[in-house]
Amino acid sequence: MSAHLPTMDSNGKEGSSATLNKGSSATLNKGSSATLNKGSNATLNKSEVTLNRSQLTLNRASIDGSQTVQNVQSKPGSRMTVDNVSLPPITPTKMETPKPSPSVYTNGNENRAISPDINMEAIGASMISLRTDEVEVSKCPICARELNSPKCLPCLHTFCEACVSRHVATSLSQGKAVQIRCPVCATPVSSARAITDPMEFSKSLPTNHFISSLMAERLLKQKLCKPCLKTHKNTPAITWCSYCAETLCKEHDSYHRGLTSPDVHKTVAIENVQKDKMILYAPGLCPNHSDEKLVYFCHDHRETCCDVCKKTVHKNCEDVVTTEEAANALKSTKETHILSQMLKSINAQTDEIVHGRKENIKSLEEEKNKEEQTIKSYREEIDRHLDKLEQNLRSELEEKHQQKISELKAEMDSFETKRMTVAYYKDLLQALMSSSSGIQVINELGKVGQQCAILEEKVQHRAAKVKIVNYELKQNDLTANLDSLGSVEFRSTSVVPNVVTEDWNKLRSKKSVNKNKPRENTHDFMVIKYSHSRITGGTSYKSKLVLVDNTGREVRGYTEMGQRDDSFTISFKKNPWDITCLPEREGRDMIAVTLHNDCEIQVIEYGDKAVPDKHVYHTRTNCFGIAYLEGFVVVACVQGLEVAELVDDHRLIYRNFLRVCGEKIYYVCSGEKNRVYYSDSIDKGSLYCITLDGTEIFQYSHVNLRSPRGISTDSTGNVFVCGYYSNNIHQLNAEGVLMHIISPKSKTFYKPLVLIEHNDRMYSVFGKHKVIVFT
């Protein structure tokens, strides 16, 4: 059995649907989850934040890992299905696009995933509510107090407007080139490219009307002025400000009106609110008729509408029901139940991994003591002149031990933050399930489902990379080699999950090396046929580096050191742009080359010589970058991505055209499982990571990334993108977090255009026909 969850984008429109297959969820074993007790002690150190009573430790290490969504599908206009039974599609009205709020990442400092402003005790308090009857999502994780002017991020974490402003100001004080991220889950904020005014930025973030309405209902029961309560005064309230999420007395209402804009800070008399609580929920009002409530849902147009719209725009529609009826139908579907099960599954998996990290750290501590005794025994076999060598080996052991412990803690912290996000989404889901408002369920449930699907994708992706680490001390022959006593290395063993899936095996089978340190250029060379040669694409083909000469109309092979390999040369009558390798056909190598001006993809069989295939695929528009991904070919076509399926006889069949974000899409790269990376090459463009159906995983932009072009990935899942006009290369982890900005030492390095990963080296084409190598 499989069930499809409707997901909604940040504007509230229905997007893709995530499929959760039977047996894919993990089991939450007894004792596997940590419990946060009220009053847990939180100690904020410079490098880490500890919740003692929950045994939860978070350091400020960058999150390194991501997850893969299971079988993501998108069928615009289709209805939800459960076991082939059609269910009503639910689509809310358009809402504000959430603009993310920040946490900081500075280049060259990887241990900065958790904001210094965040109050971890507040996060613990919000998790406590999962285990109580009261749903509590109204606490700000930064100040630990009730939200004031709640502002929402795409990840659904919500903060006070003033807290966000202070946090951004703190971030900017560390330099303008910081990467802003969510203080809770460290999700990068792609829209915060060049913030100059923290206050204006925080005001521009969308208000979380759902949480604001929940707070209002609780405050209206007391009928007391919220500002007065802060000074321990019980003053009757007469109005409610939806922007500040506060009840106000007569005095504060007058003061409020004098200092704020009535267009933004709209106040409503409490008597009117008590008569109709839907006044508290701003998205519940019709965007076309501001005084009318959205009380109907049209299945024909898949949108909510007011009574006026029903009698005019939807007067001929056959399937129009009340929002309450539509919401009740949505609440009772299997998809909603599966959403809850998905959260439990993610929570169980992160609990299991965090527990395993703790056990691994404990075992390493024990093994470290044993290895120290071994080192001491070496020392007893030699003379005094080896004292220095003994100390050198001890230092190496300690350094590598601390480094590995740091990495394990960082990995553990990554899953801790995901577990916190799971807890937060549980709160939101519980709040939605207990909500009596249909429009709230319609507008908010899809967004929670979408974020859960993305979170599951990240957890699955990172979990497949988790390994058990042990020490392996290699002893040197003391009689033959007296310049050292030995070396310290680690032996890694993959962690096998409770349910081994095909996707897990694919991710695990990838060769993984430690490339978290910045890569350094070793040498460069020229690949030129004519003085006007321009390299626009390339790929790794067996032991060769294959480059596409656009103006020279040729595809040529080179060795790793830059020598021309004449055994691989393909000439064209037209201008090629990019190349990708396809699966073999009957033992013969197959490649595909794009001819951008002619909207063609040529499939070529390569053996002793290149033989163009009879099948030529024609794209809808000009085609540039090309990548192969698990049976599909994805092509960059300036205004979007064209997806074609590679069938058994190596013919390409059109499947879809993804209208993705971006104005000038020239380069595309395939990632692990169903991930696709592409770049928008405008001056202030971004790098995007999506799934094959168009679901966005993350967007990366940076003030020091101008006109992003070529993209590549390495064996650990790190992503590299060229900054064409910024003359650098940005290295990100699999969750879109900046790790390093690589600026080669070569004085001639400028305008990097193409990136190719070959034998664990990164090759970058720059200046039209020069290549620089990074290791």
C-alpha positions, -999 to +999 in steps of 0.1 A: +000+000+000+012+035-007-005+068+000+002+102-015+005+133+006-004+166-009+023+191-005+021+229-008+046+255-018+054+286+002+026+304-015+001+279-004-003+262-038-004+225-042+029+211-056+043+176-055+031+147-036+054+125-014+049+088-014+055+069+018+059+032+011+049+005+034+077-007+056+098+024+051+092+038+085+116+031+114+104+017+148+107+039+179+121+015+205+115+018+242+139+042+257+152+055+224+139+090+227+152+116+252+127+134+274+130+170+283+117+178+318+103+211+327+130+232+342+159+215+324+191+232+330+206+248+299+242+258+298+254+280+269+291+277+263+310+293+235+312+262+214+282+242+225+248+243+242+238+215+266+204+205+279+217+185+309+185+167+320+176+156+286+211+144+279+209+164+247+241+182+235+242+206+206+274+222+195+276+248+168+289+225+141+275+229+106+249+203+097+265+179+072+240+157+056+207+155+039+178+131+033+161+117+003+124+118-002+108+085-010+094+083-045+084+119-050+058+124-077+041+154-091+009+154-112-004+190-114-042+190-114-046+155-101-064+145-069-050+126-040-052+089-041-051+062-015-051+026-028-064+039-061-094+057-045-097+094-056-099+119-028-108+156-030-078+178-037-073+206-013-056+238-023-057+270-001-057+306-012-025+324-019-005+334+012+026+355+018+058+338+007+078+330+038+111+348+039+136+330+061+152+343+092+187+338+101+215+319+117+251+326+109+277+308+089+311+325+082+335+312+057+363+291+072+344+283+104+325+251+102+313+249+138+286+275+136+253+257+130+235+269+161+229+306+165+246+323+195+213+341+202+192+310+205+178+299+239+180+261+239+160+259+270+131+274+251+134+247+225+133+221+252+102+237+267+085+236+234+093+199+231+078+192+265+044+202+252+045+170+230+040+150+262+013+171+277-023+177+269-018+214+260-005+222+226+023+249+229+039+264+199+038+300+209+072+302+226+101+320+208+132+298+207+155+329+210+140+348+240+121+319+256+091+341+260+057+341+243+059+352+207+055+389+200+048+398+164+055+362+153+075+359+121+077+326+101+104+309+081+099+284+052+109+257+077+079+268+098+100+279+128+086+311+142+103+339+162+095+373+176+101+401+151+124+419+175+144+387+182+150+382+145+161+418+141+186+415+170+199+382+157+205+395+122+223+425+137+245+402+156+252+382+124+261+412+104+285+424+130+307+393+121+309+405+085+288+411+054+297+378+038+280+356+064+255+330+055+222+335+073+204+304+087+175+295+108+185+296+145+168+263+152+174+239+123+202+258+106+184+258+072+202+285+051+182+316+042+185+320+005+166+353+003+190+370+028+217+377+002+226+412+012+208+424+043+216+460+053+188+468+077+180+440+102+148+458+113+134+461+078+144+425+071+125+412+101+095+433+092+095+419+057+091+383+070+056+369+069+035+368+100+025+334+113-012+340+114-020+304+125+001+307+157-011+342+162-047+331+162-039+303+187-024+328+210-054+351+206-079+325+216-060+318+248-055+355+256-092+363+249-103+338+275-085+360+301-097+393+286-067+410+301-042+434+285-011+416+276+014+445+280-002+452+314+003+416+324+040+420+318+040+446+346+018+424+368-013+445+363-047+430+355-063+455+331-094+446+310-086+444+273-107+461+247-089+454+214-067+428+197-037+436+174-032+408+149+003+419+140+017+420+175-005+392+187-015+411+218-047+421+236-047+458+245-064+479+272-078+513+264-046+531+274-023+508+254-047+508+225-044+546+223-007+544+226-005+516+200-025+536+175-003+566+179+030+548+173+021+522+146+007+521+111-030+512+110-025+494+077-001+470+093-011+469+130-048+463+125-068+463+158-102+446+163-126+451+191-127+421+214-165+420+212-163+414+175-136+388+179-157+369+204-186+368+180-164+355+151-130+340+160-121+337+123-114+374+123-081+364+141-069+344+111-060+369+083-056+343+055-092+333+062-104+365+045-110+367+007-081+385-011-107+399-036-133+409-010-116+420+022-147+419+043-158+384+032-146+352+048-134+322+028-162+297+037-163+276+005-139+253-013-143+247-051-130+213-062-133+223-099-108+252-095-091+237-064-093+269-044-111+285-014-136+313-020-160+336-002-198+338-007-195+366-032-169+346-053-191+315-051-220+335-066-199+350-093-166+333-103-178+298-092-215+301-100-212+274-127-189+251-107-205+217-098-184+207-069-184+235-042-185+226-005-180+244+027-144+247+040-155+228+071-167+199+050-135+200+029-113+202+061-132+173+077-126+152+046-089+161+047-085+153+084-101+119+079-079+108+050-051+082+054-026+109+042-031+128+074-025+097+094+006+089+073+019+124+080+019+116+117+036+083+111+062+100+090+071+122+119+073+093+142+096+074+117+119+104+114+120+109+151+128+072+157+156+072+132+172+103+146+169+089+181+186+057+170+215+075+153+220+100+182+221+070+206+246+053+184+268+083+182+269+085+220+278+048+222+305+053+196+320+082+215+320+061+247+337+032+229+363+055+214+371+068+248+377+033+261+398+023+230+418+055+233+429+044+268+439+010+255+458+026+226+476+049+250+488+018+269+500+003+236+519+035+229+535+033+263+546-003+257+564+008+225+582+034+245+595+008+269+612-011+241+634+018+230+659+042+245+655+078+258+661+094+225+626+082+215+609+103+241+601+130+215+587+104+191+564+091+218+551+125+224+546+131+187+524+100+185+505+109+216+498+143+201+487+127+169+463+104+187+449+132+208+445+155+178+428+129+156+407+118+186+394+153+193+389+158+156+369+126+152+349+132+184+341+167+171+329+152+138+308+126+156+293+153+179+286+174+149+269+145+132+249+138+164+240+175+166+228+174+131+203+147+139+194+164+172+183+195+154+163+174+130+147+157+160+138+191+174+123+201+141+103+169+142+090+179+176+081+213+164+062+198+134+044+175+158+032+205+178+020+222+146+002+190+134-014+186+168-025+222+168-040+217+134-058+185+144-073+203+174-082+234+154-119+239+146-112+261+116-113+244+082-095+272+064-066+268+089-063+231+082-065+237+044-039+264+044-014+250+069-015+212+067+000+210+032+029+232+043+036+209+072+035+179+049+059+194+025+084+203+052+081+168+067+088+153+033+119+175+029+130+166+065+126+129+058+146+132+026+174+149+046+174+123+074+174+093+050+202+108+029+224+115+059+216+082+078+230+062+049+264+078+055+266+071+092+295+048+101+308+033+133+344+046+139+371+026+157+408+031+163+434+012+143+469+019+155+495+009+129+529+001+145+561+009+128+592-014+127+613+003+153+645-011+140+639+001+105+620+033+110+629+054+140+615+088+129+581+079+143+565+053+166+534+048+144+503+065+132+467+068+142+439+058+118+402+051+120+384+020+109+348+027+098+319+003+097+286+012+081+256+012+104+228-011+091+193+003+097+164-018+109+150-018+074+175-019+046+161-002+015+174-001-021+180+036-017+200+031+014+222+006-004+227+030-033+238+058-010+260+035+010+278+020-020+291+055-029+328+058-022+332+082+007+363+102+015+368+130+040+367+162+020+354+186+046+387+205+045+391+232+018+405+219-015+438+233-027+448+237-063+478+216-073+484+225-110+467+239-141+470+233-178+456+245-212+432+226-234+433+245-267+427+236-303+423+271-317+430+304-302+392+310-300+385+276-283+359+278-256+352+249-232+316+249-221+311+214-207+327+181-198+325+149-178+345+121-163+348+091-187+366+060-173+403+072-169+398+103-191+387+138-185+364+147-214+359+183-224+335+199-249+350+226-271+320+247-282+336+269-308+361+242-319+331+219-325+348+190-308+347+167-278+382+157-267+398+134-240+426+144-217+447+127-190+446+138-154+478+159-160+464+176-191+479+156-219+457+152-250+443+117-254+439+112-292+420+079-286+389+100-277+380+127-302+345+134-316+340+161-342+307+178-349+293+199-377+274+220-352+284+236-319+282+212-289+277+225-254+278+197-228+281+159-224+270+132-201+277+095-199+247+070-203+245+034-193+262+009-215+242-008-244+253-043-252+287-037-237+292-005-257+297+029-240+270+055-246+272+092-243+248+121-250+259+156-263+238+187-264+239+210-295+224+241-280+217+262-311+199+234-329+178+221-299+193+187-303+207+159-282+228+134-300+232+099-285+266+085-295+279+049-292+316+049-284+340+020-289+370+020-311+354+050-327+324+072-322+293+062-340+264+086-339+231+069-330+203+071-355+181+086-327+184+123-323+163+139-296+149+174-302+143+196-271+114+221-269+139+251-267+177+256-268+194+230-247+227+236-228+238+215-197+229+179-195+229+152-168+219+116-164+199+105-134+186+070-128+169+064-162+163+100-170+182+127-188+177+163-174+186+192-197+190+229-189+169+249-212+173+285-200+137+289-187+134+255-171+146+219-171+134+193-197+132+157-185+134+128-210+133+091-202+160+068-215+142+037-227+158+002-233+169+009-269+186+042-257+160+064-273+150+095-253+113+101-248+099+134-235+084+132-200+081+166-185+093+203-186+099+217-151+091+254-148+116+260-120+129+292-104+155+310-124+159+332-154+190+318-171+195+281-165+226+269-184+240+242-161+226+211-144+242+183-124+227+151-110+231+142-074+225+111-053+192+093-057+168+117-073+185+150-066+191+175-093+212+207-090+210+236-113+222+272-113+206+305-123+233+324-141+221+359-136+244+382-116+227+376-083+216+341-092+213+311-069+222+274-068+191+252-065+187+216-053+154+199-064+140+164-068+132+150-102+096+161-099+105+197-091+103+198-053+128+223-040+151+209-013+172+241-009+182+273-026+217+288-020+228+323-027+256+344-013+268+380-015+302+365-028+286+343-054+279+361-087+266+345-118+268+308-107+276+285-136+291+250-135+282+225-108+297+192-096+295+169-065+320+147-048+318+113-032+307+127+002+277+145-012+294+180-011+283+203-038+305+227-057+294+257-079+314+282-099+311+319-093+316+332-129+319+369-120+330+365-084+360+344-096+356+317-069+341+282-062+317+277-034+317+243-015+285+234+002+274+203+022+245+182+011+220+205+030+231+237+013+253+250+041+284+269+030+316+251+040+343+269+021+348+296-006+377+284-027+397+312-043+427+297-062+461+311-057+467+314-094+467+350-106+453+341-139+422+324-124+391+342-136+356+334-149+353+297-139+327+281-161+328+243-158+333+219-129+341+182-132+348+156-105+372+130-117+390+104-095+383+124-063+398+155-079+379+186-089+387+202-123+376+237-131+376+252-166+383+290-165+393+317-190+377+298-219+402+270-222+423+267-191+419+240-165+429+241-128+430+210-106+420+208-069+427+180-045 
